[in-house]
Amino acid sequence: MRHWWEDAVFYQIYPRSFMDSDGDGIGDLRGIESRLDHIVSLGADALWISPVFPSPMKDFGYDVSDYRGIDPMFGNLEDFASLIAAAKRRGIRVALDLVANHSSDEHPWFVEARSSRSNPRHPWYLWVEDTGRPPNNWKAIFELGSAWHRNEATGERYLGTFTRHQPEFDWRNPEVRRAFYDIMRYWYGLGVDGFRLDVATAYIKDERLRSNPFSPRLVPDLLQRHLYDRNRPEVHEIFRDMRKAADAAGERVLIGETHGQDHELAASCHGGANDELHMAFNFDFLNQPWSAEAFRVSAERWYAALPEGAWPNFTLSNHDQNRHAWRYRGRTEEETEARAKLAAAMLLTLKGTPFLYYGEEIGMTCVRIPRRRLRDPLGIRTWPFWRNGRDQERTPMQWDASPGAGFSSGEPWLPLNPDWRSRNVAAQEGEPASLLSWYRALGRLRKAEEPLSRGSIEFLDLRRGVLAYDRRIAGGSGAGAAAGAAADAAAADVAAADVAAADAAPAATVRVLLNFSSRSIEAPTNAGGRVLLGTHRSEGETIQAGPVILGPCEALLYSLSR
Ligand code: GLC
């Protein structure tokens, strides 16, 4: 059985930065609602909204002080209901970001817990005796100090591996589990279609609190292999429980942030019997250089690591990583733009659910933010190493060339990227050659051509520098294949009568050729067809079997003739 998330294109919204409806400089739910048609225009049909729960905002919502509400800066539960209804009317699903590894230190549970050792909430969090020294080498990664923070009232230390304001739950405690399973059901009841699970593989820590061994990697590991403060095997039991509840609530999706430098570990979070998370985030593309070969190796490795029946996913950017248009910038603006188009074509045509990050569709980049305007605790702590902070990938969405970029009538909470006057949705909207138009065309094509969402994938060895693959639906089975075959056959100028006759047999194949190099490359292909979409060629053009000369950074998608 197909599930909706397997066909979906997700779009991540960082709510503070997407659209501000009330002029306070911070995005909100009404703002998101007012821009849903933009999301539809991309062919995206599912949202992941970063946390909107009440929060003291020490980590901008990733420190929750009430798991059942909406922070007033984003709106209220009525606004939320209105957003869900408006999204549903447009066929858009909504996944929330559940931060269940830790709460805010201002959450009433923690306020109670820290008040005395005998408080019933005390065992909901993780404590050690304060002997004057932390019990191990675990780090608070946004503070670069120990993860064990003093609590004078009880003479103990509590665990916070992000900031001291994010005390961590003891997920071995059945009461904590029950509380979160109830919270999940509560949001399902309000029409939420699933959750992105924040740092899901951190829920369980080593019972003996052993120190992490050394790792040569500074970022993001802080020179430690996270063997003991994350990635404990007992976490799978929790995933199985959550999965059962999600399935019982009917077609809800669980997407785990599985903290992955390790793709095998991430893949294992789907469960051996595909009975855990529906998708574990595949972050491997975030670490790849600009290279056709590197992306291919990464994708193939991910497919191979997934257990039977598990569904892949890909992403190039998110709120914790430098935007990919910036990471893959070329020597000229044109080259940067061309690479962004190529990256989008790859993301939206590989086999697996793509996750887009707001603003990538207009090629938003990263820019250094002056020290006094930094907001991210990590950026403030690691200043002047600006690439470690995360503010630069969270700057407000650039809707138009007006003073607040169409994002806000007030002073935006983070400075706009100074390129907003030229790089914005309004400017790119009417431009057939713009990146935005390219994303929209890819989104339309993905919906129209079934092989692109459901087909198998086969990589082709053409030439160094060219990423090439076929997406293929096997023929002769059901309406989908027949419709695909019909479209394909029509494109190949086959007479209508043949199309009807073809119902029993033909397959539909979309071939994707992506030239990652900045020079022309002759690629030998064994099959011709008709162009569906291309950066250098028009729809409907014929491609002959034999050598195809791909221009610099050319993306070419064509349907194979049979
Ligand atoms: C995840 C989030 C990140 C947050 C951290 C702590 O990694 O993506 O933004 O700061 O968890 O909740």
Boltz pocket constraint, residues with backbone or C-beta under 6 A from the ligand:
constraints:
  - pocket:
      binder: B
      contacts: [[A, 59], [A, 62], [A, 63], [A, 99], [A, 162], [A, 198], [A, 199], [A, 257], [A, 319], [A, 320]]
      max_distance: 6.0
